[in-house]
């Protein structure tokens, strides 16, 4: 009888010890991409390319005071993708990913409206996964490339289509 009680106690205690001994992982991974808009379209087009070695940052601010409570940086890889691991649940803080800098001389102007993306970093949002996907961020050129006027014609609406 004592052996049975010991085995039952051991079966109840071991999972609790194993759970407590697990290292805490970062609860969130923010993913996104950065592109170059060579046509100054304000959005991605077939001419857009993804940029490597771009610096991106994440800032989480207090909803009322706007004080920065959390920040992290990342650099894009060859596919223009970045990952930012967030140490804890940001609850009611407002978090944005933002462009910092581009090493590409021909594409280093932050595209207004595409220079930041809001991301929800709380487990109280109803989202099951701890991965969060930010909208793509974009840089643009000073002058559109010569082929862009032809490319942009496909986005124009005629009065019949409105």
N, C-alpha and C positions, 0 to 999 in steps of 0.2 A: 504494500500500500504506500509506503514511504517513497519507493522508487517511482511509482506512478505520479505522485504529487510532485516529486522533484523534476520529472520529465515534463509535466504540464507547466510548472513554473519556468523551467528552462525555455520551453517553446514560447512562452509569453514574453519573457525578458529579452531573449536574443534578438527578435525583430526590433524591439525598441532601442537596443544598444546599437544595432546596425544602422538604423535610421538616424540616430543622434550622431554617429561617427562619420556619416557622409559629409564630404565637404560641400559648402553652400555654393551653388553655381550662380552665375549672373542670371537674373530672372528675365532679362530682355536682350534681344539682338536686333538692332535697327539696321535695315539693309536699304540700299538705294543705288542709283547710278547717276553719272554726270555726263552730259552731252555738249557738243558744240553745235550751235545753230548757224550755219554759214549763210543763211538767207535772211536773217533777221525776221523770221516769221513769228517768233514768240512761242513756238511749240516745235515738237520734233517733226521732221519731214524725212523722206527717203534720203536726203542729202546729209542729214545729221550724222555725226560720228561720236562715239563714246571716247572719253578722255582719260588717259592714264596719268598718275602722279598729281592729281588735283587734291588739294587739302579741303576737307569738309569738317565742320564742327557741329556738335549737338549741344544745345543749351536748354536747360530746364529752369524756368523762372517761377517764383511765387506768384500765384494768380492775382493777388491784390497789390503787393509792393513792387513787383517786377524785379526783385532781387534774384540774381543768378544763384541757384542752389546746387546745380550740378552741371558740369561741362566735360566734354570729351572730344577728341579729334581722331580723324582717320584720313588715310590717303587711298585714292582709287587704284585699282589694279589694271592690268592690260585690257580688261573688258569694260573699264569705266565704273566698276562696281566697288562699293565700300561696305564695311560692316563696322558698327559701333556697339560694343557691349556695354550695357548699363548695369551698374552695380546693385541698384535696388528699385523698388516700386516707387514711382514718382507721384502717386496718389493724385492730388488736385493741382500739381504743378503743370504749367504750360510748357511743352517741349517742342523745339523746332530744330530741324537740320538746316544748315546754312553753308553756302559757298564761302571759302576763305580765300583761296588763291589758285590760279592756273599757271603752270609753267609754259604754256603754249602761247608764244608771242602773237600768233595769228588769231587766237581765240581766248581772250582774257578779260572781256567785259562781262560782268554779271548781267544776265538777262532779267530786267525788272519783271517781277511776277513769277519768275522761275528761279529765284535766288535763295528761296527757303521753302520748307515744307513742314507742316505741323504733324506731329506724331503722338499718339496716345500711348503712354507708358505706365499703365496701371492694370492690375489684374482684376479690377472692378468694372471693366468695360464690357464684359460678356464675350470677349475674344478668348478662344481656347488656347491658341498657340502663343508662345513667348516671342515669336518672331514678329517684327513690325516692319512694314514696307513703306518707306517714304516715297512721295512722288519724285520723279526724276528732276534733277536740278540742271540748269543750263547756263552756259556761257554763250556769248555771241561775238560776232566780228564787227569791226568798225564800218565796213562797207560790204554789202551783199556780193556774193560771187556772181560772175557774169551769167551763168546758167539759171540763176534763181528766178528770173522773171518768167521763164518758160515753165519751170517747176511749179511756181505759185499759181499759175493759171488753172491748174486742176482743183484748186481750193476755192475759186471764185464761183459765186452763185449768180445765175441769171435771174431776171425778174420772174420768169416762169417757175423757177424752183423754190421761190420764197413762199 
